[in-house]
Amino acid sequence: MRYKLTFVAGLALGYVIGTRAGRERYEQLKKSARQVAQNPAVRNTVESAAQSGREFAGKAFATVSDKVGDRVPDSVACRVRSLREKSQGDEDDWGTSNT
């Protein structure tokens, strides 16, 4: 619920700022955001964070699997396995995503 409220508040704030600033300011903000997103340092940090998240998710999966064990229905276990195999195909030979 907290995240929904935060999202709605951000959406409302963005709308108010956007309507007051006008099109010219919107274009300036868009250009700045694009420059930040294309900055190599930012891209490396984002990729590093994504990799850390994948590693953490893998460790969490292993821990939960060990604790839950055979108590998970087969249908759920098969679904998780198929999703895991599907997601492992998104990496190239260097272990990075193709995005």
SELUMFI-346161 format. One record per atom (N, C-alpha, C): residue in three letters; x, y, z. Coordinates in steps of 0.05 Angstrom, whole numbers, plus 5000, padded with zeros to 4 digits. Atoms other than C-alpha are relative to their C-alpha. Last residue first. Example, Ala and Ser with C-alpha at 12.3 -4.5 7.8 and 13.67 -1.06 7.14 Angstrom:
BEGIN
SER498449764999/SER527349795143/SER498550225014/ALA501849765000/ALA524649105156/ALA501850245000/
This chain:
BEGIN
THR501849775002/THR539048894535/THR501550254995/ASN499949895027/ASN543148274519/ASN498250244997/SER502650015014/SER544548104591/SER500350134973/THR501549744998/THR551547964615/THR497549984984/GLY501649994976/GLY554647284631/GLY498650275004/TRP498549864979/TRP560347354580/TRP498450025026/ASP497750164991/ASP557446814534/ASP501650135023/ASP498150085021/ASP550847194528/ASP502349845013/GLU497249904997/GLU545247214578/GLU501749904977/ASP499849725006/ASP537747174567/ASP502850115003/GLY499549975028/GLY537546414564/GLY500450294991/GLN497250055004/GLN538046364639/GLN500850034971/SER498549754993/SER531246704645/SER503049954996/LYS500649795020/LYS527746134608/LYS501750255005/GLU498650075025/GLU531045604650/GLU499750214979/ARG497149974995/ARG528845964714/ARG501649934974/LEU499349725000/LEU521846054688/LEU502950045004/SER500249915027/SER521345314671/SER500650304998/ARG497850115016/ARG524045104739/ARG499950114971/VAL497549854992/VAL519245574775/VAL502349904984/ARG500349725010/ARG513245294736/ARG502650165007/CYS499550015029/CYS515444574749/CYS499950284988/ALA497250065004/ALA516044704824/ALA500750004970/VAL498549754994/VAL509245044826/VAL502949954994/SER500749805021/SER505844454791/SER501550265004/ASP498550055025/ASP509543954834/ASP499450214979/PRO501450185020/PRO506644244898/PRO501749984974/VAL501149855021/VAL511844544946/VAL498649814980/ARG502749914992/ARG512944155010/ARG498650174979/ASP502050155015/ASP518743764979/ASP497150095007/GLY499650275009/GLY524144255001/GLY497749894984/VAL502750105007/VAL521644885034/VAL500149714991/LYS501849994977/LYS528045045071/LYS497249884994/ASP499050184980/ASP532944825017/ASP498049995024/SER500350285009/SER528845144962/SER500949805021/VAL502850074998/VAL528345795001/VAL499549714991/THR500750014972/THR535845825010/THR497149925004/ALA498750244988/ALA537245654938/ALA499249975029/PHE501350245011/PHE532246164913/PHE501149755012/ALA502650024986/ALA535046694959/ALA498549764990/LYS499450094973/LYS542046554932/LYS497449975016/GLY499250275002/GLY539546614860/GLY500649885028/ALA502450165005/ALA535747244876/ALA500749714998/PHE501550024976/PHE541947544907/PHE497549834997/GLU498550174981/GLU546047384846/GLU498549965026/ARG500350285010/ARG540747674799/ARG501549815019/GLY502850094995/GLY540348304842/GLY499649714990/SER500250064972/SER547948374841/SER497249905008/GLN498550254995/GLN547848314766/GLN499949925029/ALA501650225011/ALA542448844760/ALA501449735005/ALA502350044981/ALA546249314807/ALA498249774990/SER499050124976/SER552549224765/SER497849945020/GLU499450285007/GLU548749354701/GLU501149855024/VAL502650145003/VAL545749984731/VAL500549714994/THR501250034973/THR552550214756/THR497449854998/ASN498550204986/ASN555750084688/ASN498849955028/ARG500650265012/ARG550250464653/ARG501549785014/VAL502750074991/VAL550951054701/VAL499349724989/ALA499850054971/ALA558551084691/ALA497249915010/PRO498950264995/PRO557651024615/PRO500249925030/ASN497449964987/ASN552951624612/ASN501149725006/GLN497950085019/GLN547251454564/GLN502850035011/ALA500450285006/ALA541851474618/ALA502249894982/VAL499350154976/VAL544452144644/VAL499949704994/GLN497149984996/GLN544352444574/GLN500949845024/ARG498750175020/ARG537352174562/ARG503050015003/ALA500450284992/ALA534852464627/ALA501349824980/SER498250054977/SER537853144610/SER499849715009/LYS497250015010/LYS534553144541/LYS501949935023/LYS499750255016/LYS527752954571/LYS502949974990/LEU499950234981/LEU528353494624/LEU500549744985/GLN497449974986/GLN529954024571/GLN500349765019/GLU497950085019/GLU524153774527/GLU502750025013/TYR500250295004/TYR519353824586/TYR502249904982/ARG498750124976/ARG521854524602/ARG499949694998/GLU497149945002/GLU520054734531/GLU501549875023/ARG498750185019/ARG513254384533/ARG503050054999/GLY500549975028/GLY510554744595/GLY501849814983/ALA497549955014/ALA513154814665/ALA499750044970/ARG499149734994/ARG506454884700/ARG502550074983/THR501949815011/THR503254274668/THR500850295005/GLY500150005029/GLY509353854679/GLY498150204988/ILE497549885010/ILE510354044751/ILE499950024970/VAL500249714993/VAL503053884767/VAL502550154989/TYR502149875016/TYR503253224729/TYR499950305005/GLY499049985027/GLY509853014760/GLY498050144981/LEU497949795000/LEU507253164829/LEU501150044972/ALA501449744997/ALA500952754816/ALA502050234999/LEU501549955024/LEU504952164790/LEU498650275001/GLY498049935021/GLY509852204847/GLY498650064974/ALA499049734993/ALA504052204897/ALA502050104980/VAL502249815006/VAL500751614861/VAL500950295006/PHE500349985029/PHE507251224862/PHE498050214992/THR497649855009/THR508551374936/THR499850044970/LEU500449724992/LEU501351164953/LEU502450174990/LYS502149895017/LYS502150524914/LYS499650295006/TYR498949955026/TYR508750384948/TYR498050114980/ARG498249774998/ARG505750475017/ARG501250074972/MET501749765000/MET500050005000/MET501750255000/
